[in-house]
Amino acid sequence: MNRVTDTCIPEEEAMIKIDRHMVKLWQAADQSGQSFFPYEFIYQLLESQELKDSYEIDPRDSWVIAAWQKQIPIFVPGWEDSTLGNSFVSEVIKGKISRLNVVRSGLELMVFLVNWYKENTRDFSMGFFQIGGGIAGDFPICVVPLIHQDLKEDCKLWSYFAQISDCTTSYGSYSGALPSEKISWGKLDTDTPSYVIESDASIVAPLIFNYVLGH
């Protein structure tokens, strides 16, 4: 049984349960010459209803199903460093999938994110609410300096920044860095509302979500 800190993960009841379904979707894309982002394969799986009998929570409580129903993209950087990423590579090595680009890369994902951000901030500003640290947050927040510094184009900065983190606050730690460091990187402005909540996200996030939803 795999373990992450104090939480044991029974893989047979987690990613391995969906692995065989994902392999079929990867192979179908391979044979048709198509390529998709990781989240698009998950949406295809939900569309197929193959997992419906295995749901362990009310589907109305699933944020992934909610995103699929609204067709909101889920940006998944570093997917290669995951259980499904490892499974995909093994299928390529075994010759069951002929192309690595069946799953679109992280670089392609950033191109998609740049265009998505520019389109969705044309008339409105967008805030950044980060739960935890690591690449899942670091990757998308960099879209603003990429547009400004690399593309030399104007775009709106993130209009607010909020993070729930249990990392030790430290100027030498990227995940534990204060929001003020993001000003120097061109992600936030000097007057951008910024907050860090040092707590357990499994406790704090539901409280915030319920407040925002007016419950």
N, C-alpha and C positions, 0 to 999 in steps of 0.2 A: 504494500500500500504506500503510495507516494504521500509526502508530507510537505506542507508549507508552514513554517513556524509551528504554531500549536494546532493546526488544522490538518487532519488526514483527508486525503482525496482518494476515494475508491474509484480508480480509473475505469473499471468495468461499468460503473454507473455514471460516468462523466463523459469525457471526450471519446473514449473507445466505443461507447454506445452509438455515437453518430458517425464513427469513422467509416463503417462500411457503406453508409448512405453517401458520404462525401466522396468516396472513391468512385462511385457510380457517376456522380455529377462531374467530377474531374475528367473521367474517361469520356463522357458524352461531349464535354467541351473540347477535349483533345481531338476527338474524331470529327467534330464539326468545324475545327479550325478556329474556335472562339477562345477568348480570354476574358476572365472576370476578376474583380477584386474579391478578397476573402468574404466580405460582408454580403456580396451578391450571391455567392454560393450558399451562404446561410439562408438568405431570402428564398432561393430556389428550393432549399430543403423545407422551409416552412410552407411554401406554396404547395409542395407535393403532399403535405399532410402525413408524411411517413412517420413522424414522431408523435402524432396526436395522442396515440394510446399510451405513450410513455411520459406525458406531461406530469410533473410532480407538484405543480402549483397551478392556481387559477390563471389561465392565459391572460386575463385582464390585468394581472399583476406583473406581467413580463414586459420589461422595457424594450427587449429585442423585438418581441411581437408588435409592440406599439410602434417602434421605428419602421418595421416592415410594412405595417398597415398604412403608415403615412408616407412610405417611401423616402424616409430620411436617410442619407448616407451615414454609415458608421465607419469612420476613418480608423483603420487598424494598422498602425506602423509597427514594424518589427515582427510581423506575423511569422516570419521565418523561424523566429525563436519561440516556438509554441509546439504543443503536442500535435496539432494538425499539420503544422509546417514540417515537422519531422516525418509524419506519416506520408505527406505528399512527396518528400524527397525519396523516401524508401520505395514508393511506387514507381518513381522515375528510374531509380537504380535497378529495380527488378524488371524494367522494361514494360511495365503495364501502362505507363503514361510516357508519351514520346517527347513532350516539350515542357521545359521548365516555365515558359511564359504562359502556360495555361492559367496560372494564377498571376495576375498583374502585380508588378513590383512596387516597392515602397517609393521609388523615384516617380513612377507613373502616378502613384497616389498623391504625391506632393503637387504634381501638375494639375491633377483633378481638384485638389484642395485650393490651390491658387485661384483657379477659375470659379470655383464654387464660392469662395470668400468674396471675390470681386463682384460677382453677380448678386450675392445676398446682402452686401453692404452698400449697394448703389444708392438706396433710398433710406436705409436705416443703419444704425450702429449695432455692433454685436459685442456682447460681453463674453468673458471666459470663466467658466466655473470648473475648477479642477479638483478631482477627488484622488488623493494620493499623489505620488510622484512618478518619475520615470518617463520613458519614451512616449507613453500614451498622452501625456500632457505636453512634454517638451516639443514633440513633432508638430502638432497643429499650431501652437502659439508662435512658431517661427515663420508662419506664412506672411506676417506683416513685415518684418525686416527683409524677407526675401523680395517682396514686391517693391519695397522702398529702396533697398541697398543694391540688389542684384538686377532687378528689372528697371530700376530708375523710374518707377511710376508712382503716382500719388495713390494713396488709399487711406482709409480710416484706421486709426489705431484701435486696439481693443478698448471698448468703452468702460469696462470695469474688469477687475480680476479678483476672484475669490478662490481660496484653496482650503480644503480640509486635509490636514497632514499630520502624521504621527512621527515625521522625521525630526531629528534634532536640528533646531534652527542654527544655521552656520553659514557664514559668508564663503566658506571653502567647500560647501556641499551644494551641488546643483539642485537636487530635489528639496533640500532644506533651506535654500536661499530665500531671503526676504523679497517681497515684491519690488522693492526699490531697485534691486539689481536688474530687473527687467526693463527699467527705464533706460539704463545705459546701453542695452541691446536694441533699443528702438521698438520694443514690443508694447510698452505703456508710456503714457505721458506723465509729467510731473504732478498733474492734478487728477490723474485717473483714480477713481475710488478703488482701493485695494485692501483686501482683508485676508488674513490667514487664521484659520480656526485649528488650533492644535488639539486634536482629539481623535477618537476612533470614528472613522467614516460610517461604519455600520450603525452607529448610534446617531450621529449628527445629520447625515444626509437625509434619512427619512423625515426628521423633524423639519428640515429646511423645505423639502419637497411638499410636505403637508401644509406648511405655512404659505408657500407660493401658490399652491392649488386652492387655498382658502378653506382647508378642512379643519 
